[in-house]
């Protein structure tokens, strides 16, 4: 069993290629949707999901946690837990009307995305 990686917000930009490949447009639902990959559609599928994705890990009666996942060539791996995010922002994202999880993985809402972009000094 490996030790969980824990990152402060200021440490995320030290991860190789993080700033250039963080994806706020990829959600757990998009990442894990069923795909029928052919040689002709392989590159498009890679482009749809390649990079880093944030998600909220949440189970009832446990505080939500911001997690970072890396995807490459339709494979994904959780990089670690991100500390320093206000729990209120995470709870609000999880409790948004109409938001659905994918196996306990919740997408970010607009408020949390804006907050992260500001703190990480990411534009666009």
LUMROTI-748705 format. One record per residue (C-alpha): residue in three letters; x, y, z. Coordinates in steps of 0.001 Angstrom, whole numbers, plus 500000, padded with zeros to 6 digits. Each point is the difference from the previous one (the first is absolute). Layout:
<atoms>
<atom code="ala" u="X" v="Y" w="Z"/>
...
</atoms>
This chain:
<atoms>
<atom code="unk" u="500000" v="500000" w="500000"/>
<atom code="unk" u="501452" v="503342" w="499000"/>
<atom code="unk" u="499877" v="503217" w="501979"/>
<atom code="unk" u="497494" v="502574" w="498759"/>
<atom code="unk" u="501506" v="503105" w="498434"/>
<atom code="unk" u="498757" v="503224" w="501548"/>
<atom code="unk" u="500503" v="503340" w="498267"/>
<atom code="unk" u="499513" v="503530" w="501175"/>
<atom code="unk" u="498691" v="502391" w="497356"/>
<atom code="unk" u="503429" v="501591" w="499679"/>
<atom code="unk" u="501574" v="496615" w="499270"/>
<atom code="unk" u="497768" v="499072" w="497050"/>
<atom code="unk" u="501825" v="502186" w="497506"/>
<atom code="unk" u="503230" v="498132" w="500780"/>
<atom code="unk" u="498505" v="496813" w="498509"/>
<atom code="unk" u="501486" v="499484" w="496536"/>
<atom code="unk" u="497731" v="501404" w="497247"/>
<atom code="unk" u="497232" v="500853" w="502481"/>
<atom code="unk" u="499400" v="503607" w="498990"/>
<atom code="unk" u="499950" v="499163" w="496271"/>
<atom code="unk" u="497757" v="496962" w="500251"/>
<atom code="unk" u="497516" v="500587" w="502822"/>
<atom code="unk" u="496507" v="499502" w="498566"/>
<atom code="unk" u="497000" v="501685" w="501550"/>
<atom code="unk" u="497796" v="498767" w="497139"/>
<atom code="unk" u="500457" v="496303" w="500831"/>
<atom code="unk" u="497722" v="498498" w="502654"/>
<atom code="unk" u="499809" v="496474" w="501411"/>
<atom code="unk" u="496969" v="499344" w="497797"/>
<atom code="unk" u="501890" v="501052" w="496863"/>
<atom code="unk" u="503145" v="498134" w="500974"/>
<atom code="unk" u="498282" v="496701" w="500711"/>
<atom code="unk" u="497269" v="500010" w="497357"/>
<atom code="unk" u="499776" v="496880" w="497896"/>
<atom code="unk" u="501972" v="500275" w="496783"/>
<atom code="unk" u="500428" v="497699" w="497065"/>
<atom code="unk" u="503530" v="500783" w="498879"/>
<atom code="unk" u="501121" v="499266" w="496474"/>
<atom code="unk" u="503310" v="500894" w="498379"/>
<atom code="unk" u="498176" v="502928" w="498373"/>
<atom code="unk" u="498514" v="501372" w="503270"/>
<atom code="unk" u="502922" v="499285" w="502328"/>
<atom code="unk" u="501719" v="503397" w="499677"/>
<atom code="unk" u="496729" v="501899" w="500526"/>
<atom code="unk" u="499274" v="498003" w="503165"/>
<atom code="unk" u="503506" v="500734" w="501296"/>
<atom code="unk" u="499557" v="503729" w="499404"/>
<atom code="unk" u="496636" v="500028" w="501794"/>
<atom code="unk" u="501444" v="498816" w="503299"/>
<atom code="unk" u="503787" v="500502" w="500007"/>
<atom code="unk" u="501415" v="502034" w="502901"/>
<atom code="unk" u="499247" v="500668" w="503651"/>
<atom code="unk" u="496446" v="500015" w="501345"/>
<atom code="unk" u="498722" v="501102" w="503385"/>
<atom code="unk" u="497108" v="498176" w="501605"/>
<atom code="unk" u="498338" v="499951" w="503395"/>
<atom code="unk" u="500125" v="496740" w="501919"/>
<atom code="unk" u="496927" v="499757" w="502189"/>
<atom code="unk" u="498174" v="497417" w="502080"/>
<atom code="unk" u="497139" v="500626" w="502369"/>
<atom code="unk" u="501129" v="500980" w="503515"/>
<atom code="unk" u="503563" v="500750" w="498810"/>
<atom code="unk" u="501206" v="503477" w="499071"/>
<atom code="unk" u="500505" v="500456" w="496250"/>
<atom code="unk" u="503573" v="500057" w="498765"/>
<atom code="unk" u="501504" v="501530" w="496859"/>
<atom code="unk" u="501991" v="497441" w="498030"/>
<atom code="unk" u="502277" v="500268" w="496966"/>
<atom code="unk" u="500031" v="497374" w="497266"/>
<atom code="unk" u="502318" v="499667" w="497014"/>
<atom code="unk" u="498807" v="498478" w="496759"/>
<atom code="unk" u="502040" v="498867" w="497044"/>
<atom code="unk" u="499032" v="497764" w="497102"/>
<atom code="unk" u="496635" v="499154" w="501595"/>
<atom code="unk" u="501627" v="498856" w="503228"/>
<atom code="unk" u="499616" v="501904" w="503218"/>
<atom code="unk" u="501608" v="500089" w="503391"/>
<atom code="unk" u="499263" v="502077" w="503072"/>
<atom code="unk" u="503066" v="502113" w="500695"/>
<atom code="unk" u="498969" v="501027" w="503496"/>
<atom code="unk" u="497894" v="502062" w="502355"/>
<atom code="unk" u="500019" v="503805" w="499894"/>
<atom code="unk" u="499959" v="501908" w="503292"/>
<atom code="unk" u="499120" v="503608" w="500646"/>
<atom code="unk" u="496629" v="500088" w="498256"/>
<atom code="unk" u="497133" v="501345" w="502121"/>
<atom code="unk" u="497651" v="497170" w="500940"/>
<atom code="unk" u="497053" v="502323" w="499374"/>
<atom code="unk" u="500938" v="500233" w="496302"/>
<atom code="unk" u="500321" v="496223" w="499721"/>
<atom code="unk" u="496680" v="499402" w="501775"/>
<atom code="unk" u="498227" v="502554" w="497812"/>
<atom code="unk" u="501292" v="498286" w="496839"/>
<atom code="unk" u="498890" v="496569" w="501200"/>
<atom code="unk" u="496574" v="501289" w="501021"/>
<atom code="unk" u="499227" v="501931" w="496797"/>
<atom code="unk" u="496584" v="499157" w="498625"/>
<atom code="unk" u="500208" v="497447" w="497207"/>
<atom code="unk" u="503639" v="499049" w="500633"/>
<atom code="unk" u="500651" v="496295" w="499690"/>
<atom code="unk" u="503013" v="498087" w="501171"/>
<atom code="unk" u="501891" v="497286" w="498228"/>
<atom code="unk" u="500853" v="497381" w="502634"/>
<atom code="unk" u="500369" v="502654" w="502707"/>
<atom code="unk" u="501939" v="502368" w="497744"/>
<atom code="unk" u="498297" v="503384" w="499590"/>
<atom code="unk" u="500755" v="502723" w="497448"/>
<atom code="unk" u="501031" v="503520" w="500977"/>
<atom code="unk" u="497446" v="502773" w="499768"/>
<atom code="unk" u="500649" v="503464" w="498549"/>
<atom code="unk" u="500742" v="501598" w="503390"/>
<atom code="unk" u="502637" v="497396" w="500897"/>
<atom code="unk" u="501519" v="500126" w="496510"/>
<atom code="unk" u="500306" v="503795" w="500186"/>
<atom code="unk" u="501499" v="499810" w="503481"/>
<atom code="unk" u="502611" v="497444" w="498892"/>
<atom code="unk" u="500922" v="501925" w="496859"/>
<atom code="unk" u="500519" v="503144" w="502058"/>
<atom code="unk" u="502108" v="498261" w="502655"/>
<atom code="unk" u="502061" v="498128" w="497398"/>
<atom code="unk" u="500290" v="503063" w="497754"/>
<atom code="unk" u="498576" v="498171" w="497007"/>
<atom code="unk" u="498248" v="502046" w="497343"/>
<atom code="unk" u="497512" v="498773" w="497455"/>
</atoms>
